[in-house]
Amino acid sequence: MKPTHPNSPTVDQSDRTVPINLRQSGPTPVQMLIDTRVRKSPYWQLSMEAGCWRASVYNRMYHPRGYVAHEDGGAMVEYDALVNHVTLWNVAVERQIRVKGPQAEDFINYVITRDATRIPVMHARYVILCNEEGGILNDPVLLRISEDEFWFSLSDSDLMLWLQGVNTPRRFDVDIREIDVAPVQVQGPKSVDLMADLFGPEVREVPSYGLMSGTVEGREVIVSQTGFSGEKGYEIYLHDATLHAEVLWNAILRAGERHQLQVIAPAHHRRVAAGILSWGQDMDQETLPFQTNLAYQVPRHKEADYIGKASLEAARQQIEAGTPPFALQMVGIRMGGQRIDDYAPDFWLISATHDGDAVGYVTSPWFSPELGQNIALGYVPLAMTSLETELWIHVPDRYADVIGRPVAGEVVEVPFRPSVNPNQRERLRGKGQDAAV
């Protein structure tokens, strides 16, 4: 029986304990309170000096989310800098949780779905961690620094407490703690030239998801060829960041002058086009990987046990038997309407017909300049997931073609456009495979 929730009773959320709040409140006129309950990153003041005018909270830290004012073009100006030049992002909110000790590999292999034994030293992987029911707890980048040391570069959920809880009482001989390492991202087509100016020509040889040790003005860093954009890009992880944040930040600004570097917020418009998900927005602890484009993260042949393995393998069997254990599945959506040029404050509702009841919801909408239209990720009933299925999206009036009426859309493939650095999902699809190892 479908639940009758006050927010949107016709959207089937019967497989959730806590439904997604689908009330359409719009951009409420409130001011963020800056206080000491939420942490400021080492780069916070530097972001303010660079013109940051708005922020959100991510991993209980303040997260810069806008530098160019609306009247000057806003997020789309930042997008142009990303896809044509090079950009610097304050992403210290990707808190670094270190797992170190003689049994570090065994512990990591127990908490991630992929096979940790296949990750070489000084390489990284995009991974997921699930609870016993198979719900996604976090989708971090996992860095293997040495045989016995790994760093989780977190997405937006406090994974450290979970990891410490899993190891209580001490089941694995490892130390689990947050460390004073804070990353920035350097993203865009000119990023490799800027990075070569900082670190020398050897950085050009770092492969996708490869790592390299280096220094910036004597300060130790780890460099990875990773990012949240789908463009060519890198992350620089600064040791003792609370002491040396200004050294790294200002060195990047100086190196970037000849490459038209611009400080911007994480480019969600570009990551949507690449099909990169945002935890808490596109999935959460009640979402199975099979409901999103993360099914490939559940290997078919990992022998070792891991948290959530039994539930995920049972879910896969149900799906292959034609009886999926969930009501809604994520799809890519191409949609009409006026240009969506800013973050959506609500999960916009989706109907099967222009005057029908809501049956799904959009999680991440943006305008794609390359495609010349709005694109989005969203959840719809299983019967509506086929490519070219017609959808109707209830957008706010500012984005409607006719005020008060939904705009037309259709289901399309994800990613919406090829990535400069194809992710594992794209590479597997090219090989005809559906699961990573």
WOMOUR-V308713 format. One record per residue. N is the residue number from 1. RES is the residue in one small letter. SS is DSSP state (~ for helix, > for strand, _ for the rest). OMEGA is omega in radians with two decimals (NA if undefined). Layout:
N	RES	SS	OMEGA
N	RES	SS	OMEGA
This chain:
1	m	_	3.10
2	k	_	3.12
3	p	_	3.07
4	t	_	3.13
5	h	_	-3.10
6	p	_	-3.06
7	n	_	3.10
8	s	_	-2.95
9	p	_	-3.08
10	t	_	3.07
11	v	_	-3.05
12	d	_	3.06
13	q	_	-3.08
14	s	_	3.12
15	d	_	3.13
16	r	_	3.02
17	t	_	3.07
18	v	_	-3.11
19	p	_	2.97
20	i	_	3.14
21	n	_	-3.08
22	l	_	3.05
23	r	_	-3.10
24	q	_	-3.07
25	s	_	3.13
26	g	_	-3.13
27	p	_	-3.09
28	t	_	-3.04
29	p	_	3.10
30	v	_	3.12
31	q	_	3.11
32	m	_	3.08
33	l	_	3.08
34	i	_	3.12
35	d	_	-3.04
36	t	_	3.07
37	r	_	3.10
38	v	_	-2.99
39	r	>	2.97
40	k	_	-3.14
41	s	_	3.10
42	p	_	-3.11
43	y	_	-3.02
44	w	~	-3.11
45	q	~	3.11
46	l	~	3.06
47	s	~	3.10
48	m	~	3.13
49	e	~	3.13
50	a	_	3.05
51	g	_	3.12
52	c	_	-3.11
53	w	_	3.06
54	r	>	-3.07
55	a	>	2.98
56	s	>	3.08
57	v	>	-3.06
58	y	>	-3.08
59	n	_	3.14
60	r	_	3.03
61	m	>	3.07
62	y	>	-2.98
63	h	>	3.12
64	p	>	-3.08
65	r	>	3.07
66	g	>	3.11
67	y	_	3.13
68	v	_	-3.11
69	a	_	3.14
70	h	~	-3.06
71	e	~	3.11
72	d	~	3.11
73	g	_	3.00
74	g	~	-3.02
75	a	~	-3.11
76	m	~	3.02
77	v	~	3.08
78	e	~	3.11
79	y	~	-3.13
80	d	~	3.11
81	a	~	-3.13
82	l	~	-3.00
83	v	~	-3.11
84	n	~	-3.05
85	h	_	-3.14
86	v	>	-3.02
87	t	>	3.08
88	l	>	-3.13
89	w	>	2.94
90	n	>	3.14
91	v	_	3.10
92	a	_	3.08
93	v	_	3.00
94	e	_	-3.05
95	r	_	-3.05
96	q	>	3.10
97	i	>	-3.09
98	r	>	2.99
99	v	>	-3.02
100	k	>	3.08
101	g	_	-3.08
102	p	_	-3.11
103	q	_	-3.10
104	a	~	-3.12
105	e	~	3.13
106	d	~	3.14
107	f	~	3.14
108	i	~	-3.12
109	n	~	-3.14
110	y	~	-3.04
111	v	~	3.07
112	i	_	-3.13
113	t	_	-3.11
114	r	_	-3.07
115	d	_	-3.09
116	a	~	-3.11
117	t	~	-3.11
118	r	~	3.12
119	i	_	3.13
120	p	_	3.03
121	v	_	-3.11
122	m	_	2.96
123	h	>	3.14
124	a	>	3.05
125	r	>	2.92
126	y	>	-3.04
127	v	_	2.97
128	i	_	3.00
129	l	>	-3.07
130	c	>	3.00
131	n	_	-3.06
132	e	_	3.14
133	e	_	-3.13
134	g	_	3.11
135	g	>	-3.04
136	i	>	3.14
137	l	>	-3.09
138	n	>	3.07
139	d	_	-3.06
140	p	_	2.81
141	v	>	-3.13
142	l	>	-3.14
143	l	>	3.03
144	r	>	-3.06
145	i	>	3.12
146	s	>	3.14
147	e	_	-3.03
148	d	_	-3.12
149	e	>	3.09
150	f	>	2.99
151	w	>	2.93
152	f	>	3.05
153	s	>	-2.78
154	l	_	2.79
155	s	_	-2.86
156	d	_	2.88
157	s	_	-2.98
158	d	_	-3.02
159	l	~	-3.07
160	m	~	-3.11
161	l	~	3.09
162	w	~	-3.12
163	l	~	3.11
164	q	~	3.10
165	g	~	3.11
166	v	~	-3.08
167	n	_	3.12
168	t	_	-0.09
169	p	_	-2.96
170	r	_	-3.11
171	r	_	3.12
172	f	_	-3.13
173	d	_	-3.13
174	v	_	3.00
175	d	>	-3.08
176	i	>	3.14
177	r	>	2.99
178	e	>	3.14
179	i	_	-3.10
180	d	_	3.09
181	v	>	-3.12
182	a	>	-3.11
183	p	>	2.83
184	v	>	3.05
185	q	>	3.02
186	v	>	-2.95
187	q	>	3.08
188	g	_	-3.05
189	p	_	3.13
190	k	_	-3.07
191	s	~	-3.09
192	v	~	3.12
193	d	~	3.09
194	l	~	-3.12
195	m	~	3.09
196	a	~	3.07
197	d	~	-3.13
198	l	~	-2.94
199	f	~	-3.11
200	g	_	-3.02
201	p	~	-3.11
202	e	~	-3.14
203	v	~	3.11
204	r	~	-3.10
205	e	~	3.13
206	v	_	-3.10
207	p	_	3.04
208	s	_	-3.07
209	y	_	2.98
210	g	>	-3.14
211	l	>	3.08
212	m	>	3.01
213	s	>	3.12
214	g	>	3.06
215	t	>	3.00
216	v	>	-3.08
217	e	_	3.08
218	g	_	-3.12
219	r	>	-3.05
220	e	>	3.10
221	v	>	2.89
222	i	>	3.11
223	v	>	3.02
224	s	>	3.02
225	q	_	-3.12
226	t	_	3.09
227	g	_	-3.02
228	f	_	-2.98
229	s	_	-2.98
230	g	_	3.06
231	e	_	2.96
232	k	_	-3.11
233	g	>	-3.05
234	y	>	2.93
235	e	>	3.11
236	i	>	-3.09
237	y	>	-3.03
238	l	>	3.02
239	h	>	3.13
240	d	_	-3.01
241	a	~	-3.14
242	t	~	3.11
243	l	~	-2.88
244	h	~	-3.06
245	a	~	-3.10
246	e	~	-3.12
247	v	~	-3.12
248	l	~	-3.07
249	w	~	-3.08
250	n	~	3.08
251	a	~	3.11
252	i	~	3.11
253	l	~	-3.13
254	r	~	3.14
255	a	~	-3.07
256	g	~	-3.07
257	e	~	-3.09
258	r	~	-3.12
259	h	~	-3.13
260	q	_	3.11
261	l	>	3.04
262	q	>	3.05
263	v	>	-3.12
264	i	_	3.03
265	a	_	3.03
266	p	_	-2.94
267	a	_	-3.12
268	h	~	3.09
269	h	~	3.14
270	r	~	-3.12
271	r	~	3.07
272	v	~	3.13
273	a	~	3.13
274	a	~	-3.10
275	g	_	3.10
276	i	_	-3.04
277	l	_	3.08
278	s	_	-3.10
279	w	>	-3.10
280	g	_	3.12
281	q	_	-3.13
282	d	_	3.10
283	m	>	3.10
284	d	_	-3.04
285	q	_	3.07
286	e	_	3.13
287	t	_	3.03
288	l	>	3.10
289	p	~	-3.11
290	f	~	3.10
291	q	~	-3.11
292	t	_	3.05
293	n	_	3.14
294	l	_	3.13
295	a	~	-3.12
296	y	~	3.14
297	q	~	3.12
298	v	_	-3.06
299	p	_	3.11
300	r	_	-2.98
301	h	_	3.05
302	k	_	-3.08
303	e	_	-3.08
304	a	_	3.07
305	d	_	3.03
306	y	_	-3.08
307	i	_	-3.14
308	g	_	-3.05
309	k	~	-3.09
310	a	~	-3.13
311	s	~	-3.11
312	l	~	3.11
313	e	~	3.08
314	a	~	3.12
315	a	~	3.12
316	r	~	3.10
317	q	~	3.11
318	q	~	3.13
319	i	~	-3.12
320	e	~	3.07
321	a	_	3.11
322	g	_	3.14
323	t	_	-3.09
324	p	_	-3.11
325	p	_	3.12
326	f	_	-3.05
327	a	_	-3.04
328	l	>	3.11
329	q	>	3.14
330	m	>	3.05
331	v	>	2.93
332	g	>	-3.07
333	i	>	2.93
334	r	>	-2.96
335	m	>	3.13
336	g	_	-3.13
337	g	_	3.09
338	q	_	-3.08
339	r	_	3.06
340	i	_	-2.96
341	d	_	3.12
342	d	_	-3.12
343	y	_	3.07
344	a	_	3.13
345	p	_	-3.10
346	d	_	2.92
347	f	_	-3.08
348	w	_	-3.04
349	l	>	3.14
350	i	>	3.06
351	s	>	3.09
352	a	_	3.09
353	t	_	-3.03
354	h	_	3.13
355	d	_	-3.09
356	g	_	3.09
357	d	_	3.08
358	a	>	3.12
359	v	>	-3.14
360	g	>	-3.10
361	y	>	3.09
362	v	>	3.09
363	t	>	-3.01
364	s	>	3.10
365	p	>	3.02
366	w	>	3.01
367	f	>	3.09
368	s	>	3.12
369	p	_	-3.12
370	e	_	-3.14
371	l	_	3.11
372	g	_	3.12
373	q	>	3.12
374	n	>	3.07
375	i	>	-3.10
376	a	>	2.89
377	l	>	3.14
378	g	>	-3.12
379	y	>	3.11
380	v	>	3.06
381	p	>	-3.07
382	l	~	-3.12
383	a	~	-3.09
384	m	~	-3.05
385	t	_	-3.13
386	s	_	3.12
387	l	_	3.12
388	e	_	3.04
389	t	_	-3.14
390	e	>	3.10
391	l	>	3.04
392	w	>	-3.02
393	i	>	-3.12
394	h	>	-3.09
395	v	_	3.01
396	p	_	-3.07
397	d	~	-3.07
398	r	~	-3.14
399	y	~	-3.09
400	a	_	2.97
401	d	_	3.04
402	v	_	-3.07
403	i	_	3.11
404	g	_	-3.14
405	r	_	3.12
406	p	_	3.09
407	v	>	-3.11
408	a	>	3.07
409	g	>	3.06
410	e	>	3.13
411	v	>	3.14
412	v	>	-3.13
413	e	_	3.02
414	v	_	0.09
415	p	_	-3.11
416	f	_	3.08
417	r	_	-3.10
418	p	_	3.07
419	s	_	3.04
420	v	_	3.01
421	n	_	-3.11
422	p	_	3.11
423	n	_	-3.07
424	q	~	3.14
425	r	~	3.13
426	e	~	3.14
427	r	~	3.12
428	l	~	3.13
429	r	~	3.12
430	g	~	3.12
431	k	~	-3.10
432	g	_	-3.14
433	q	_	-3.10
434	d	_	-3.11
435	a	_	3.07
436	a	_	3.06
437	v	_	NA
